[in-house]
Amino acid sequence: MVESGGSGRRPRPDNEESAEHPATPAPRPTGTPPSEPTPAEPADGDAPRPSSPEATDTDRGPSAPTGTTPEATPADDARSGPAPGPTTSDEPPATDEPRPDPAEDRPPAPATPAESTPTPHHPRAHAHAHQRTDEPSATERTTPTPALTKGPPPQRPPEQPRGGLLMGRPFGVPVYVAPSWFLVAALITWVFGGQLDRVLPELGAARYLVSLFFAVAFYASVLIHELAHTVAALRFKLPVRRIQLQFFGGVSEIEKEAETPGREFWLAFVGPLLSLALAGVFYVAMQPVEPGTVPGVLLAGLMISNLIVAVFNLLPGLPLDGGRMLRAVVWKITGRPMSGTVAAAWVGRALAVSVLIGLPLLTQSGALGSSAEDSVGMDTVTDALLAAILAAIIWTGAGNSLRMARLREHLPELRARTLTRRAVPVETDTPLSEALRRANDAGARALVVVDAHGEPLSLVREAAIVGVPEHRRPWVAVSGLAQDLTDGMRVSAELAGEDLLDVLRATPATEYLVVEETGEIYGVLSAADVERAFVKAMARPN
């Protein structure tokens, strides 16, 4: 998740608040801005606090970094609370000395929050989010300035390509070859070359060229297997992000989950089915070919490898295709996708243990075609290492499937509308102290910088506000503390769940402008509020 950067002094609890809070502002010293009131100054010199009695546990505006209060509940109080900073300002007395340059104390821009671990799949959420019934009206969300409520509608940023070497876009889906593929291609070339040396010793060094052709042809079969999943997903109107060929096969990253268990079953079954069909095609093609020739050996190897791919993927445990088929069956019986995921994931873990123990035993017993006398020394170590890698991949994939299922159940609880902070629009030359006063009067916790026509230009950074000393705030314009808005920083108030996380992940920032579909400013969304809500949702039991 994204994190909010910044540091600063935290406000004191309300039970320590000074009782000296005059009803009228003190006389303004000569030379101070006319728009800034001068309330009483705190006795101890710490950062002053809003006088509102409600600001007990929600003082997480820019004067107190939100990232330091993990027990807060953004979904309940994100749109209420004190202003984004203290409402008082210790104005300097009138002197003949020149005013200091505000740029000298301007804090550096906070670090961009780290991107959260993207998951290969972005399944569709099933749970229904809690809907707030006390949403404030448009006039409550911003100060009553009719000219400062419009902005362009949000646009979703394009997905950035990633995943290795781009090979093409069949059916409009990008196909990538991961760097690990070159390692496994070299391994297949070496292993198959050793087998060719026993079958066709007259090839000599040319056997490695034949082995490399076999490795490429085998992964072409794997690509066809994954394209079967992709075509089925597109047929069911499920978006596919990409296909990636990796160390152990390939993966089709389908962004949403099938809506019914029947579609889930067929979506998983088409891959092994096509691998079985390819094995049959290679079997038919090798019939007229002499067995002791290079074409005969290649066809036989491709037939056996596709048969192994089909059988292995039909094993009933996640993350294999057979595990998704088992999940669909349990989903159909129980009516709950989560039950199917739990069952298939635990079967997958049992398969991982079986592969770790059983594969070396089968190799040494000669059940896989080699004699027990030959399965000694380096071959035994290689088989054990291969079994360990396969078991680790299956075990990790099953665990990831469980975590993804849990995430899918809680994702709908993340709603931009309920996590958004109330905001107040200010013009570029507004002093920071005056902007904070307006925000406190409006009950807002964020500042949006707008131009003379009310178009939003930038967002005042929370971390930048807490870095400005109080005595300098009357001389610092809000535009110097703001981050310019980009298309990716405009978030629709209707976004929720995985769609919301996708937008935040595509454009990492500390704050986002939340707007209605009409372009009206709804408020400001803090990445720290989203992270706290996400952690709290994941901590709740299913």
N, C-alpha and C positions, 0 to 999 in steps of 0.2 A: 504494500500500500504506500501511498505517498505520505510523506511526513511533512509536517510543517516546521519550518526552521525559525530561528529567531530566539532571542533571550532578552531578559529584562527583569525589572523588579516586580514582584507580585503585590497586589493590593492587600492591605490588612483585612482581617475578618471584620464583619460589621459590628461585632460586640466590642471592638476596640476603636470604633469611629469616634472622632472628636465631636462633642456636642456643639461646638462653635460653628454654626452654619448660618450666616446672616440671611435675612429675607431679602435684603436689597443689596446690590453690588456696592462695593466700596468705591470711593472717588477714584477716578482714573488718573494715574500720574501723567505728567506732561510727556508727550512724545509716543504714547502707546497707541495702538490701533483703536479707532473708535468703536469697532464692532466687538471687541473682546471685553466681557465683564470681568471683574476682579473679585471673586469670592474670597472667603477667609482661607488662609494658608495653613496646611497641617502643621501641627506643633513640632513633630519630629523630623520634618524635612523629607519624609518618604513620599512616594508617589501618592497624590491625593486620590480619593475614591468618590464614586458617585454617591449622592446623598439619598438615592432611592432605597427604601427599606427592603425592596425585593431583591436587591443585588447581593445575595448571600452566597449562593453556590454557582451563580452563572456569570461571575465576573471573569469572563474569558475573552474579553475583547483584546485589542492590540496592546493594552497596558499589561495584560497578563497572558503569556503565550498559552494557547489552548492545548498544545501538545503535552503540558505537564500535569494535566488533570485527567487521568485515565478513567476515573470513576464517574465522570460526567455522562449525561445522557443527551446527546445532541438532538435526537429525534423528539425529545420532550421540551427542551428549552432552547433550541438553536435559534429560534426566531423571536426570542424575548430576552430581556436582560439589559445590562447597562450599555453605555456607549462604548465604542472601541477604544477609549482611552479616558483619562481623567478629564473631568469637566472644568477644573480650575486651572489657572495658569499663573505662575509667579512672574508677573511682568517686571522687567527691570526698572529701577527708578530713573527718572529723567536726568541725564547727565550730558555733558558736552562731548563725551567720548563717542567716536564713530561706532555705529552698530556693527556687530560681527557678521561676517559672511556666513549665511546658513549652510553653504556648501561644505564648510570646513568640518561640521559635525554630522554631515549626512552619512548614515551607516551604509555599508556595502550591501548589495543585493543578496538576499538569502540564497542558499544553495538549492538547486532544483531537487525536489524529493525523488527518492529512488523509485524506480518502477517496480510494481509488484510482479511476482512470479506468474506469468501467463500460463494458462493451462492449454494443452493441445486442443481440447474441445471446449466449446462454450455452450453447454447444454441449456435448454430452456428451463426456466424456473417453474416450479409447480405450486409452491405455497402462495397464498394470497397475502399481500402486504396489509398491515394495519393502516387504516385510513383515518387521518385527522378530521375531526368534525368541527374544530374551532379555528379554521383557517382565517387569518385576518383579511380584511378587504384590501383592495388596491390602495385606498387612501391611507390605510394604517401601515402599509409596508414601506412607503416612502413619504417624505414630507409633502404637504399639499402644494406642489409646484407643477401645474399641469404641463408646462412646456418641457419638463425634465423627466418624462416617463417613456420616451420612445427610443427604440434602437432596432437595428436590423435583426430579422429572425435568425435563430441559431443554425449553424451549418456543421454537419459532422465531418471531421477531417478524414482524408483518404487514408486507407490502410497502407502502412509502409511495408514494402516487400522485404522478406527476410527468410533465412532458412538454408543458405548455402548457394550453390551454383544453379542458376535458373536454366532449365533445359527446354522449356516450352510451356504452352498454355492450352492443352487439349480441353475442349468443352469450356474454355474460359477460365480454367483453374490452373494456377501456376504449379509447375512441377520442379522441385528442387532436389539436388543431390547434395547430401551432407558431406562434410569432409571425411567423416568416418567411413563412407562408402569406399573410398580409395584404399583404406586399410583392409577392409574385408575383401575387396577385389584382389588385392595382392595376396591375401591369405588363401582365397579360393584358387588363384593361379598356382600357388606353390603346392597346395594339397592335391589338386586335380592333375597337376603336372607329374607328381610322383606316381599317381595311379596310371597315367598314360605311359610312363616309363616301363611299367610292368606289362602293360597290354600291347603297346606299340613301341618297342625299344628302338626301332629303326628311325624314329622321328628325331632323336637326338635333342638338341637345344630347341628345335622348332616346337617341341611339345608345350613349351610355355606360351607360345603364341596361340596355340589351339586352346590352352587352358584359359588364357585371357579372353578369348572369344566366348568360351563357355560361361565365364563370370558375367560378361556383358549380356549374353542371351538369357542367363538365369534372372538377372535383375530386370530385364525387359519383361519377363514373365511375372515378376513381382509387381511391376508397374501396371500390367494388365489387370492383375488381381485388385490393386487399389483403384484403378479406373472403374472397375465394376461397382465398388462401394460408392464412388463419386457419382456415377450415372444414376444409381438408385437414389442417392440423396437428392440430386437435382430433380429427379422424377417426383419425389415427395415434397419438392419445394423447400428443401433444407439447404441453406448456403454452405458451401465448402470453401474454407479459407485457402488451403493448399494441400498438395501431396508432397511428401518428403521421403526419399529413399535414404535409409539409415544403415547402421552396422548390421542389425538383425532384421532385414526386410524393409518394409515401408509402412507409412501411416497416412491415412486420409483425415485431415482435421476438419470435422463437421462442426459448424458453429452452434447448431441447435440440436436438441434432442427430438427424436421421433415422437409424434403426438399419441400414437397408439402402440400397444405391444406387438400387434401384427406387423406394422411397418418396421419396428425395431428388429423383429426376427428376420424379415426378408432383407433388410439393410445389412445385417451381419452375414446372412447365409450366401449372398450372391458372390462374395469373394472366394470362399472355398469351393463353391460350385464351379466358378470359372477356372480355378486351378485344376480341379478334376477334369474339366473339359480339355484344358491344355495338355494334361497328361495323356488323355485319350488320343488327342491329335498327334502328339509325338509318337505314341505307340503305333498308330496306323502308318505314320510316315516312315517308321523304321522297318516295316515289314519287307518292302522290296529292296532294302539296303543290306549289303553284306555285313555281318556283325564285326568282323575284324578290321574294318576300315575306320578312317577318321570320322566320316559322316555317321556311321553306325554307332560309334562310341559317343559322339556328341548327342545324337537323338536319344540314345538310351539314358545318358546322364540327365538330360532335360526332362525326360519322362519321369524318372525316379525323383528328381528334385521337386517337380511340381506336385507329385503325389505326396511327398513328405510335407510340403507346404500346406496342402489341403488337409491332410490328417492332423497335423500339428495345430492348425488354426481351428479345427473342429473340437479340440479338447474343451470341456465345459468349465472353463474358469476364466475370469477376467485377468488381463486385458485382451484375451484372445477372442476371435469371432465366436467361437463356441460358448464363451462366457457371456457374451451379449445375447446369444440365443437363449441360454439358460435364464438370463435376467428377464428376457421378454416372456418366457413361459411362467416364471414365478410372478411377474407383474400381472399377467393375465389371470392367474389363479387368485392372487391376493387383492388385486386392484390397487396396489401401492408400488410405484417404481422403486422406492427406497428398499422395500423388502427384497425385491429382485436383485438389487445391487449388492446388498449385504450377503445374500446367499451365494451369488456368483463370485464375489470377491473372496470369500472364505474358501470356496472350492479352488479358486486360483492359487491361494496360498498353500493349500494342500498339494496342488500340482507342483508348485515350486519345490517343496520338500521332496516330493517323489522324484522329480528330475535330478535334484542334487544327489540323491542316494541311488536311484535306480539306473541312471544312464551309465555311470562307470561299471556297475555290476553287470548290466547287459552286455557291455563291450567286452569285459573280461570273460564272460561265460561263452562268448562266441555267438550269441543270439542275433547279433547285427551283421553277421556274414564273415567275420574274421575269426580265426582259430584262437584258442586261449593262449597258445604258445607265442603267437605273434603280438598279442596285446600285453606287452610288457615294456618296461623302460620308459622311453620318451612318449610312446603312444599312450600309455596309462596316464601320464601327467597331462598330456594334451586333452584327453577325454575328461579328466577330472576338472580341468580349467574351463573347458567348454560347458560342462554341466553346471559349474558354479556361476558362470556368466548368465546362462539361460535361466537358472533358478532366481538369480538376483533381479533379472528383468521382469520375470513373471510376478515375483513377490512385490516389487516396487510398483508395478502397474496395478496390481490388485489394491494396494494401499492407496494409490492415487485415485482409483475409482471410488473408493469409500469416501475419501476427502471431497472429491468432486460432488458426490451425491449429497453429502452434508451441506456443501456450499450451495447447491441448487435449492435446497429447502429454505435457506436463510437469505438468499440474495434478494427476494422481493421486499425484504424489510428495509433495504437501502433505497430511499426515494428522495430525489432532489428537492421536491416540494417541502417535505417535512424536515430536511436537514439544513435548509437555507436560512441564513441570517438576514434579519431586516436591514436594509441599507438606506442611506440618505445621499442624494446627489449633491455635489458641490462643484463649483467652477474651478478652473485651473489655478487662479491666483488667490484662492481663499486661504487665509492663514490656517495652519494646523489647529491652533487653539480654538479658533472660531468654528472650524469644521467639527471638532470634537464636541463643542458646546451644542451645535445643532443636532448632532447625532444623539447626544444624551437627552435633549428635549424631545426628540422623536422616538426615543426608546430603541434606537438602531444600534447595531454592533458592527457596521461596515460602512465604508465610504466609496462612492463611485464618482470619479471625475468626469464631468460632462463639458461639452463646449457651449457656446452661447445659444445654440439651437436645441440644447437638451440631448444631443447624441452622446452616448457613453464613449469615452476615450480610453480610460484606464481605471485600474483598481488600486487604491491605496493599500500598500502592503502592511500587514499586521506587524511583521518583524521590524519594518522600518520605523513605525510609529514608536515602538517601545525603545528604540535606540536614540530618539531625540530627547535631550534634556528638557525638563518642563520650562525652564526659564527662556529657552530658545524657540519654543513652539509658536509664539506670536510672530516670529520673524521667518518662519519656514512655510513656504507654500506647499500645498498638498501635491501639486504636480511633480515636485522633486522627490516624492516618496512613492510614486505610483508606478505600476507596471503596465505597459501598453497592452491593450486588448488585441488578441488575435482571434481568428475564426474558431480555433480549437478551444479558446477560453470562454466562449459563449455556449452555455448549457441550457437546454430546454428544461423547463420546470416539470415536464411530464416524464422525464427519464427516470428509470428505476432499474434496480437489479444489475444484470450483466451489461445492459446497454449503457447504463451510467458509468460502470467501471471501465468499459471499453473507451468511452470518450475521455475519461480522466487519464487513462493509461496512454492514450495516443498523444496527449498534450500535457505533460507533467507541469504542474504549477502549484502554488500555495493557495490561491484563491481563483474562483471562477465566477463570471457574471451569469446569473440565472435569469432567464427571460421567458415570458409567455410566448405562445405561438404567434401572437399578434405583434411581438416585438417589445411589449411593455416590460420594463424592468421589474423583476420580482424580488431580487435580493442578491446576496453574495454567498456562494458555497465555499466553505473552507475544506481543504483536503484533510486537515486534522480531524474535523468533525466526521467526515466520511470514514476515516480510519477507526476512530473510536466506536462508531456505530457498528462497523464491520466486526471488530474484535468482540464487542458485547454480544452481537448476534451469534457469532461462532461459539461463544462460551456457553450459550444456553443449550440444554439438552434437546435432542430431537423429539 
